[in-house]
């Protein structure tokens, strides 16, 4: 499988798992704002996991965020 497809599926799986956990943790009855918070937190966690995975796999250089200028 292409690497992009695997990363996309992993991001979706992380989102679904976090959303399911937060849905179980929130007290009943859930309002519209509760679902908004659950979706926002699940999106944030999925993007953070994707960012960390990309940094650890494809960008192995020690200076990922900073580059020296040419003189």
Protein Blocks (a to p, Z undefined) as FASTA:
>chain_A
ZZklmmmmmmmmmmmmmmmmmmmmpccdddfklmmmmmmmmmmmmmmmmmmmmmmmmmmc
fblmbccddZZ
